Amino acid sequence: MRILVTGGAGFIGSHVVDALVSRGHKVTVLDDLSTGKRENLNRQAAFVKGKVETLAAERLVRRLRPEAIFNFAAQKDVRFSVSRPAEDALINVVGLLRLVQGALPHGLKRLVLASTGGAIYGGAKKLPTPEDYPAHPFSPYGVSKLASELYLHSYRHAGGLPAVSLRFANVYGPRQDPKSEAGVVAIFARRLLRGQRPVITGDGEQSRDFVYIDDVVRACLAALTTKHLGVYNIGTGVETNINELARMLNLLVGSELQPVYAPAVAGEERRSALAIGLAKKFLGWKPRVALAQGLAKTIEWQIARS
Ligand SMILES: NC(=O)c1ccc[n+]([C@@H]2O[C@H](COP(=O)([O-])OP(=O)(O)OC[C@H]3O[C@@H](n4cnc5c(N)ncnc54)[C@H](O)[C@@H]3O)[C@@H](O)[C@H]2O)c1
C-alpha cells in the first residue's frame, strides 16, 4: 500500500514506519522534526519535512493519494496543552482535519489515529477502564484527542472514511526521548544509568498502564487491516505504580538509588489501566511483552546508545 505516516520521525511513528517498510509498503513520512529525530527516519521511506496543520500538508495528501494514513504527529505535552490550548488544538485537531480534507476527494482505505487511553477518561472510577466508559478528559490534550476521535466518528458515519482510533496507554521502549516531559520509563532509566536519583512527582502511588512499543506496533498493523472500525484501548490492563516502577528499574540497572519526591502535578490522573477486551476480540491483538522484559530491553538500548 501507499502509506503516509505523520510523526514518522518520532518514537512510536518510526517503529511503525520500520514495520511497514519491512512488509513492503511504500511509505512517506511527514514530520516537522520538532520532537522527532532524523536518526529515526527509515532510509527506505520518503521524507517530507512539514507541519501537519498546514495547507501544505493537505496538498501533500492530495498529491500522494495514500491508501492509508497513520497520524502520529501531535503536540503531546499535557502541561503545554494547559497553558497553550489553542496551539495544542491547532496541531492535534486541525492537523488531523488537514489530512482528512486532503484524503476525502480520492478516498482512503484506512486512517489510523494515535489517541490516548491515559488522558481521555478523566479520573475513571472503573479500572481497567473500557472504551465505553464516559470520556471526560482532565487536560486540553485529552480533549483534543477526543475531539479528533469524534471527527473521525462523524466522517465514518457519513460513510466516507474508514478510521480506527487507538487509545494508547503509557507506551515505552527504545527511541523514547528521555529528555521529554513525559515518558517516565525513559526518564527514570536514563537517570539511574547516570547514577542520579529518579524524581517522582507526588507520593509515587499513582498508577499507569505500561505497554511495550513492539506490542503497540502490532496493534497498529492490526488496525491497518481490520474490518472492525472504531475505537480501541491499547494497553495491558495492568496497573503499576510509579514507586514500583522505580524499584523494578533499580533492580534491572543494579542500583539502589532512592527516588526524590517533588510536588504532585495538578490535574494528573491518579490511576490508569485500560481494559483491552475489544482489541483482543476485534483486532486479534493482545500484549506479549511483560513489563520486566520490556524494561530490560529499554535499558539495553539506552546503554548501547550512550
Ligand atoms: N508515547 C505514549 O505513551 C503515547 C500515549 C498515548 C498517545 N500517544 C500519541 O502517539 C503519538 C506519537 O507519540 P510519541 O510518543 O511517538 O511522540 P514523539 O514526540 O516521539 O512523536 C511525535 C512526532 O510528531 C512530530 N510532530 C510534532 N508536531 C508536528 C507537527 N505539527 N507537524 C508534523 N509533525 C509533528 C514530532 O517531530 C515527532 O516526530 C502522538 O500522537 C501521541 O499523542 C503517545
The ligand as an ORCA input file, in Angstrom:
! r2SCAN-3c Opt
* xyz 0 1
  N       4.121      7.739     23.980
  C       2.975      7.490     24.593
  O       2.963      6.915     25.674
  C       1.656      7.892     23.969
  C       0.491      7.597     24.664
  C      -0.729      7.967     24.101
  C      -0.764      8.569     22.859
  N       0.397      8.866     22.213
  C       0.300      9.527     20.899
  O       1.108      8.827     19.976
  C       1.652      9.736     19.032
  C       3.155      9.587     18.950
  O       3.724      9.865     20.217
  P       5.264      9.621     20.529
  O       5.364      9.225     21.949
  O       5.864      8.781     19.469
  O       5.811     11.123     20.439
  P       7.018     11.758     19.605
  O       7.142     13.167     20.086
  O       8.224     10.904     19.688
  O       6.451     11.736     18.126
  C       5.659     12.754     17.579
  C       6.226     13.086     16.219
  O       5.389     14.074     15.597
  C       6.196     15.123     15.089
  N       5.400     16.344     15.131
  C       5.010     17.062     16.213
  N       4.276     18.115     15.848
  C       4.192     18.075     14.485
  C       3.553     18.886     13.526
  N       2.876     19.983     13.883
  N       3.656     18.537     12.220
  C       4.360     17.441     11.852
  N       4.998     16.653     12.723
  C       4.903     16.947     14.035
  C       7.410     15.195     16.007
  O       8.536     15.795     15.414
  C       7.632     13.699     16.300
  O       8.459     13.102     15.326
  C       1.183     11.125     19.452
  O       0.038     11.443     18.706
  C       0.818     10.955     20.914
  O      -0.153     11.874     21.312
  C       1.607      8.540     22.739
*
